[in-house]
């Protein structure tokens, strides 16, 4: 029976830089910098598959580390979510027998798309890169115009 590791975190330097520059810093970013965590989290190639082999993991489902792009402005969150999805999709295409990925979604767009009566389309979209699931990171405060919401660890999937 294959061993599948779900929500295997990875980081993208551009997202980390944007989060560090955000008005409200996220203390969890410090965990990414402990020991060799940053190097391991950025590796979506040979180092990660070697670690998987050492642990007996056959397939890893990659997910951007929390808080994802949620604390960023809508424009920055959308741009970096798409870039992160492109990076993850490239890693999957290079090694499809070992990796799958969960989409990094722009929570601002998702919330706007799900307002009652909204005609707004989710700007990232589950099908942007053919991912079957989207993962919204741990609970984070999101404040779109005229609304205060919470967006949390919800897995949205399609059969």
Helices and strands as residue ranges (DSSP letters): E 4-10, H 13-21, H 29-32, H 37-42, H 46-55, E 59-64, H 74-94, E 99-101, E 103-104, H 107-113, E 133-136, E 140-142, E 149-151, E 154-157
